[in-house]
């Protein structure tokens, strides 16, 4: 089952970074838990959608595609945007998709990219023919609509565009939505030293996303969208991807707004992004682990291996983007501060209780975190030299359970206080807006086992308020349905104008580092929020983070 697999595998290998002695380093989450979050050649310019009755047909630069129409929208699924990265194209830059004859069936999603199975069901995905995307467009004929391209999360090792639909967003916001795939894990992130016997330069997943955005530029007008009004929106690893596209000179002109959900990319606890030397060394370590130890032939050796063999060895490693001097030319903190990025309006968000989801496997499914064990848990995560300070800022008397204090400290360090830092850097150059999802009564995502503590507004719990995740429409209360409608209104207004504000709803203030005011999506509706920095101990964490 594909339900929330981007979160399922993300909990298996989501990055956390911890500081010991002032240094930051990647590390895996403490335990593995699967959470089921699981005609002729048409080479001319794209033509408008056919107005005739019957299944909708759109002509793209690769050929015609036939989708599905409902009362509210039309969808076109599994459209290839690049050639299958198989055989000689494994670990190569994305190449153009081959055109096809006749009308291609676009009623079913395409393959997900290769990824390991969840221990709670499913099987490994080993099909490399996976560079496809999905388009949702309003039922009515239209031209010049804003376009939102959603980039899925999953720690850069799992997930797919097929897990997300946009029926409500398309119908309510009158926008076009695209969801995309990109290469994951070792197939998307491996880089090797130049003498490895093959040119493997890394950052392939980021390059795939750019190929999808180029497809959008060429084709989205045929679906009613405006290629000059493209917003990229990503959550978790998808948000890391959005930050990467902001910083990549190769993405210039491919989008005009950006939304970053739950992965601030500067000033947070995840630490500095790896350099090419670091990822090359990781690549060589991986090659040796999988049976290709000779640095002069490792690349050739790896190309002979099956996808299954490659997946079995990738789990201990992180496959996030690195500063390679080409796709990404400098660390994002410096790029954002200096203005060396694709300068477009940005909306950046977090979830109030991000890491309650991450601590669930260890402390929410049987073994509780006791008051006596709390200090050691803090020392293990943050380091002995800072543990007393963390405990002083997160005293147990302020929380109903020790695990909630522990999760709050981790959330604020790893995710949340990076929001004003990142927004502040961006706001020097572009309109920047910040918001927090804080519906503590949000429905628990399907597939998550009952927890011994409230999950609140945890990581990814905002997604069903915007998109249908794996076809599931959440059982919202009337208040939650109104909040969902409001969030869609902010998202689509931002996509339309670069400003999330609109008549009849609380104003989202432009981010000012001096005031740090933002919007909060609370259970009773959106509201302006001035207590963010104090509520999340950001002054403390800003002194704690040293990278």
ROMI-239765 format. One line per 8 residues: number of its first residue (from 1); their letters; for each residue z, y, x negated of C-alpha. Coordinates in steps of 0.02 Angstrom, whole numbers, m for minus. Example, Ala and Ser with C-alpha at 12.3 -4.5 7.8 and 13.67 -1.06 7.14 Angstrom:
2
1 = as = 390,m225,m615 ~ 357,m53,m684;
//
This chain:
547
1 = xxxxxxxx = 0,0,0 ~ m46,172,m65 ~ 97,262,19 ~ 172,389,m98 ~ 124,290,m252 ~ 117,450,m352 ~ 305,462,m323 ~ 334,274,m334;
9 = xxxxxxxx = 265,261,m510 ~ 327,432,m556 ~ 506,370,m534 ~ 458,226,m647 ~ 408,340,m789 ~ 437,522,m743 ~ 471,625,m895 ~ 640,697,m926;
17 = xxxxxxxx = 681,792,m1083 ~ 854,811,m1150 ~ 928,919,m1283 ~ 1033,840,m1419 ~ 1086,957,m1557 ~ 969,1091,m1491 ~ 810,984,m1502 ~ 702,931,m1354;
25 = xxxxxxxx = 617,764,m1343 ~ 528,660,m1214 ~ 622,516,m1136 ~ 600,396,m992 ~ 702,399,m834 ~ 849,283,m845 ~ 790,144,m730 ~ 631,83,m648;
33 = xxxxxxxx = 621,87,m461 ~ 462,78,m359 ~ 467,200,m216 ~ 327,177,m94 ~ 274,349,m94 ~ 132,241,m110 ~ m1724,513,135 ~ m1752,515,m55;
41 = xxxxxxxx = m1659,587,m202 ~ m1571,748,m154 ~ m1574,846,m315 ~ m1605,1017,m238 ~ m1470,1144,m197 ~ m1345,1082,m65 ~ m1397,1112,115 ~ m1281,1158,260;
49 = xxxxxxxx = m1200,1022,364 ~ m1313,947,497 ~ m1277,1022,668 ~ m1345,871,762 ~ m1223,763,862 ~ m1162,599,789 ~ m1079,561,622 ~ m1082,716,511;
57 = xxxxxxxx = m1202,716,364 ~ m1196,839,219 ~ m1320,851,75 ~ m1243,867,m98 ~ m1331,881,m265 ~ m1310,693,m287 ~ m1373,643,m116 ~ m1326,643,68;
65 = xxxxxxxx = m1154,586,125 ~ m1102,534,300 ~ m922,563,349 ~ m809,553,501 ~ m781,684,636 ~ m625,703,743 ~ m578,832,873 ~ m506,943,736;
73 = xxxxxxxx = m596,909,572 ~ m728,816,474 ~ m690,711,320 ~ m804,648,182 ~ m717,521,72 ~ m748,436,m94 ~ m886,552,m157 ~ m921,526,m344;
81 = xxxxxxxx = m908,685,m446 ~ m940,604,m615 ~ m1010,443,m683 ~ m894,292,m690 ~ m802,304,m858 ~ m837,122,m899 ~ m909,32,m1050 ~ m971,158,m1177;
89 = xxxxxxxx = m903,300,m1067 ~ m722,244,m1084 ~ m631,382,m1179 ~ m780,498,m1166 ~ m796,665,m1080 ~ m844,649,m896 ~ m1032,631,m873 ~ m1138,679,m721;
97 = xxxxxxxx = m1138,558,m576 ~ m1303,470,m544 ~ m1389,526,m383 ~ m1417,400,m245 ~ m1552,359,m120 ~ m1529,378,66 ~ m1364,423,149 ~ m1204,370,64;
105 = xxxxxxxx = m1061,305,172 ~ m917,427,148 ~ m801,359,282 ~ m682,268,165 ~ m590,331,10 ~ m645,272,m161 ~ m549,178,m293 ~ m391,247,m369;
113 = xxxxxxxx = m393,260,m559 ~ m314,118,m660 ~ m125,111,m649 ~ 15,m15,m658 ~ 86,m96,m503 ~ 248,m48,m422 ~ 384,m182,m435 ~ 408,m156,m248;
121 = xxxxxxxx = 235,m219,m201 ~ 52,m197,m236 ~ m49,m247,m387 ~ m118,m166,m542 ~ m270,m56,m513 ~ m396,m103,m648 ~ m559,m29,m584 ~ m617,111,m698;
129 = xxxxxxxx = m750,170,m575 ~ m633,297,m498 ~ m696,475,m523 ~ m715,520,m340 ~ m652,652,m221 ~ m624,682,m36 ~ m668,833,70 ~ m590,892,235;
137 = xxxxxxxx = m675,1032,328 ~ m651,1106,503 ~ m741,1027,649 ~ m834,1187,690 ~ m983,1247,590 ~ m928,1376,463 ~ m976,1462,303 ~ m876,1550,169;
145 = xxxxxxxx = m708,1467,202 ~ m570,1466,71 ~ m559,1303,m26 ~ m399,1216,m84 ~ m417,1080,m216 ~ m260,972,m219 ~ m215,880,m380 ~ m97,734,m353;
153 = xxxxxxxx = 61,697,m451 ~ 123,534,m524 ~ 180,574,m702 ~ m1,563,m762 ~ 9,374,m742 ~ m10,344,m555 ~ m67,413,m389 ~ m236,458,m316;
161 = xxxxxxxx = m323,585,m206 ~ m341,454,m70 ~ m155,465,m35 ~ m170,640,39 ~ m260,704,193 ~ m269,881,260 ~ m300,869,447 ~ m163,994,494;
169 = xxxxxxxx = m201,1115,353 ~ m387,1117,391 ~ m362,1140,579 ~ m224,1269,571 ~ m280,1366,417 ~ m469,1358,440 ~ m496,1306,259 ~ m585,1169,165;
177 = xxxxxxxx = m474,1048,68 ~ m528,934,m75 ~ m420,798,m154 ~ m472,723,m320 ~ m443,580,m441 ~ m429,592,m629 ~ m402,465,m767 ~ m220,416,m793;
185 = xxxxxxxx = m107,344,m925 ~ m185,284,m1086 ~ m360,299,m1013 ~ m330,482,m975 ~ m218,536,m1117 ~ m252,434,m1274 ~ m300,525,m1433 ~ m324,448,m1604;
193 = xxxxxxxx = m334,510,m1783 ~ m511,548,m1841 ~ m518,393,m1952 ~ m477,274,m1809 ~ m654,207,m1797 ~ m698,296,m1634 ~ m696,473,m1568 ~ m550,474,m1445;
201 = xxxxxxxx = m498,654,m1420 ~ m375,647,m1273 ~ m346,759,m1123 ~ m475,660,m1023 ~ m379,679,m861 ~ m382,868,m876 ~ m568,861,m916 ~ m597,753,m762;
209 = xxxxxxxx = m511,884,m655 ~ m628,1015,m727 ~ m778,905,m687 ~ m716,894,m508 ~ m699,1083,m501 ~ m877,1102,m566 ~ m933,985,m426 ~ m843,1099,m304;
217 = xxxxxxxx = m934,1250,m374 ~ m1102,1165,m349 ~ m1073,1082,m181 ~ m933,1154,m78 ~ m1044,1280,12 ~ m1129,1132,97 ~ m961,1090,176 ~ m929,1269,234;
225 = xxxxxxxx = m825,1322,84 ~ m843,1473,m30 ~ m853,1427,m215 ~ m787,1602,m254 ~ m626,1566,m156 ~ m559,1409,m239 ~ m372,1378,m253 ~ m304,1236,m359;
233 = xxxxxxxx = m140,1164,m292 ~ m41,1028,m380 ~ 129,947,m362 ~ 234,872,m504 ~ 110,805,m633 ~ m22,888,m525 ~ 69,1052,m553 ~ 71,1017,m740;
241 = xxxxxxxx = m116,996,m719 ~ m130,1164,m630 ~ m37,1248,m772 ~ m155,1161,m894 ~ m305,1230,m801 ~ m228,1403,m803 ~ m214,1387,m992 ~ m381,1302,m1027;
249 = xxxxxxxx = m525,1413,m1080 ~ m642,1275,m1018 ~ m583,1306,m839 ~ m630,1490,m837 ~ m715,1537,m674 ~ m684,1370,m588 ~ m545,1435,m474 ~ m477,1601,m410;
257 = xxxxxxxx = m296,1560,m363 ~ m168,1431,m418 ~ m17,1348,m335 ~ 112,1259,m442 ~ 232,1144,m347 ~ 383,1068,m435 ~ 336,1076,m617 ~ 363,1245,m698;
265 = xxxxxxxx = 272,1243,m863 ~ 369,1368,m968 ~ 553,1392,m1000 ~ 616,1231,m920 ~ 706,1078,m986 ~ 549,976,m1016 ~ 525,1058,m1184 ~ 375,1114,m1284;
273 = xxxxxxxx = 209,1031,m1251 ~ 154,906,m1384 ~ 34,952,m1522 ~ m122,854,m1564 ~ m37,781,m1719 ~ 104,716,m1610 ~ m13,636,m1484 ~ m119,560,m1623;
281 = xxxxxxxx = 37,479,m1696 ~ 84,418,m1522 ~ m91,348,m1503 ~ m78,252,m1665 ~ 93,184,m1614 ~ 19,129,m1449 ~ m130,48,m1534 ~ m15,m52,m1647;
289 = xxxxxxxx = 91,m105,m1498 ~ m61,m170,m1405 ~ m128,m266,m1555 ~ m241,m142,m1645 ~ m134,m91,m1795 ~ m271,m44,m1921 ~ m288,147,m1909 ~ m469,136,m1969;
297 = xxxxxxxx = m526,19,m1831 ~ m399,50,m1693 ~ m519,147,m1583 ~ m652,12,m1590 ~ m521,m122,m1559 ~ m453,m32,m1406 ~ m626,m16,m1330 ~ m642,m205,m1327;
305 = xxxxxxxx = m483,m229,m1225 ~ m472,m254,m1038 ~ m392,m125,m925 ~ m252,m247,m887 ~ m212,m267,m1071 ~ m209,m79,m1094 ~ m94,m52,m946 ~ 35,m179,m1004;
313 = xxxxxxxx = 75,m78,m1159 ~ 71,101,m1094 ~ 239,111,m1004 ~ 349,167,m1150 ~ 237,317,m1186 ~ 205,484,m1101 ~ 25,536,m1069 ~ 40,719,m1028;
321 = xxxxxxxx = m81,853,m1091 ~ m67,911,m1270 ~ m118,1066,m1366 ~ m279,1000,m1442 ~ m361,1164,m1492 ~ m505,1137,m1371 ~ m451,1097,m1193 ~ m285,1185,m1226;
329 = xxxxxxxx = m282,1306,m1371 ~ m101,1365,m1374 ~ 67,1323,m1294 ~ 75,1385,m1116 ~ 232,1488,m1142 ~ 142,1590,m1273 ~ m22,1593,m1176 ~ 61,1654,m1016;
337 = xxxxxxxx = 162,1784,m1109 ~ 14,1850,m1208 ~ m108,1848,m1064 ~ m218,1715,m1144 ~ m247,1617,m984 ~ m361,1617,m833 ~ m291,1767,m745 ~ m282,1729,m559;
345 = xxxxxxxx = m143,1752,m430 ~ m11,1615,m440 ~ 114,1544,m315 ~ 248,1436,m397 ~ 376,1334,m300 ~ 519,1212,m323 ~ 622,1097,m213 ~ 807,1141,m202;
353 = xxxxxxxx = 868,964,m243 ~ 729,904,m358 ~ 818,770,m457 ~ 917,688,m319 ~ 763,577,m309 ~ 769,540,m496 ~ 953,490,m499 ~ 933,380,m345;
361 = xxxxxxxx = 888,221,m442 ~ 1042,232,m552 ~ 1175,302,m437 ~ 1114,288,m258 ~ 1075,106,m227 ~ 1238,18,m260 ~ 1326,86,m414 ~ 1402,255,m374;
369 = xxxxxxxx = 1438,389,m502 ~ 1627,407,m504 ~ 1725,560,m551 ~ 1789,471,m706 ~ 1611,426,m759 ~ 1539,599,m726 ~ 1579,674,m898 ~ 1496,529,m989;
377 = xxxxxxxx = 1341,541,m879 ~ 1328,725,m924 ~ 1351,688,m1109 ~ 1218,553,m1104 ~ 1090,669,m1026 ~ 1128,839,m1102 ~ 1210,793,m1267 ~ 1391,796,m1319;
385 = xxxxxxxx = 1379,971,m1393 ~ 1338,1049,m1225 ~ 1422,931,m1103 ~ 1581,1032,m1080 ~ 1481,1188,m1038 ~ 1377,1094,m910 ~ 1532,1020,m830 ~ 1612,1192,m821;
393 = xxxxxxxx = 1460,1261,m729 ~ 1451,1109,m613 ~ 1633,1067,m573 ~ 1660,919,m459 ~ 1765,1023,m339 ~ 1605,1112,m286 ~ 1516,952,m232 ~ 1548,818,m102;
401 = xxxxxxxx = 1506,680,m226 ~ 1496,674,m417 ~ 1315,620,m409 ~ 1270,782,m320 ~ 1345,885,m461 ~ 1251,781,m589 ~ 1086,794,m495 ~ 1108,982,m471;
409 = xxxxxxxx = 1132,1009,m658 ~ 979,905,m699 ~ 875,990,m565 ~ 917,1165,m623 ~ 887,1121,m806 ~ 728,1018,m791 ~ 639,1107,m650 ~ 714,1249,m556;
417 = xxxxxxxx = 761,1384,m682 ~ 588,1367,m757 ~ 519,1444,m597 ~ 577,1624,m628 ~ 538,1607,m814 ~ 360,1551,m781 ~ 335,1674,m638 ~ 404,1813,m747;
425 = xxxxxxxx = 282,1777,m887 ~ 135,1769,m767 ~ 189,1924,m671 ~ 155,2032,m824 ~ m31,1999,m800 ~ m67,1936,m622 ~ 9,1940,m448 ~ 142,1803,m449;
433 = xxxxxxxx = 246,1738,m304 ~ 389,1614,m305 ~ 465,1507,m168 ~ 590,1367,m145 ~ 582,1223,m22 ~ 760,1205,41 ~ 757,1104,201 ~ 909,995,169;
441 = xxxxxxxx = 868,899,327 ~ 692,853,272 ~ 640,678,325 ~ 660,547,190 ~ 492,490,128 ~ 437,320,192 ~ 475,177,75 ~ 631,253,m3;
449 = xxxxxxxx = 780,137,16 ~ 935,205,104 ~ 1035,307,m20 ~ 1223,321,m39 ~ 1209,511,m46 ~ 1102,639,47 ~ 934,666,m35 ~ 916,840,39;
457 = xxxxxxxx = 763,938,m16 ~ 717,818,m154 ~ 564,810,m265 ~ 405,786,m160 ~ 495,806,7 ~ 394,966,33 ~ 227,875,29 ~ 227,809,209;
465 = xxxxxxxx = 253,987,269 ~ 80,1027,199 ~ m22,867,189 ~ m27,699,276 ~ 31,580,140 ~ m54,412,152 ~ m94,442,334 ~ 87,462,388;
473 = xxxxxxxx = 131,605,503 ~ 318,636,484 ~ 435,635,633 ~ 476,819,623 ~ 601,904,735 ~ 534,1058,825 ~ 614,1168,691 ~ 535,1067,552;
481 = xxxxxxxx = 366,1075,637 ~ 381,1264,643 ~ 428,1266,459 ~ 278,1157,419 ~ 165,1275,515 ~ 238,1423,421 ~ 213,1341,253 ~ 32,1301,294;
489 = xxxxxxxx = 11,1483,346 ~ 77,1545,179 ~ m30,1421,81 ~ m191,1460,172 ~ m162,1648,172 ~ m138,1638,m16 ~ m299,1538,m31 ~ m391,1667,74;
497 = xxxxxxxx = m329,1828,m9 ~ m222,1788,m160 ~ m71,1851,m61 ~ 32,1728,44 ~ 91,1863,164 ~ 33,1889,342 ~ 84,1966,505 ~ 227,1887,599;
505 = xxxxxxxx = 319,1799,458 ~ 445,1853,325 ~ 368,1937,176 ~ 350,1843,13 ~ 389,1974,m120 ~ 283,1987,m276 ~ 390,1919,m416 ~ 484,2048,m517;
513 = xxxxxxxx = 582,1976,m664 ~ 714,2110,m646 ~ 753,2065,m465 ~ 694,1883,m461 ~ 677,1888,m272 ~ 575,1752,m191 ~ 545,1661,m28 ~ 648,1513,32;
521 = xxxxxxxx = 586,1384,157 ~ 751,1350,246 ~ 783,1234,395 ~ 782,1382,515 ~ 622,1453,441 ~ 562,1556,294 ~ 673,1695,229 ~ 686,1809,79;
529 = xxxxxxxx = 801,1741,m54 ~ 891,1848,m182 ~ 1023,1725,m241 ~ 910,1602,m331 ~ 965,1637,m510 ~ 1151,1633,m468 ~ 1140,1480,m356 ~ 1052,1380,m491;
537 = xxxxxxxx = 1151,1443,m642 ~ 992,1510,m723 ~ 1080,1631,m841 ~ 1170,1483,m916 ~ 1014,1376,m929 ~ 914,1517,m1006 ~ 1040,1519,m1148 ~ 1041,1329,m1155;
545 = xxx = 852,1306,m1172 ~ 800,1345,m1350 ~ 621,1286,m1367;
//
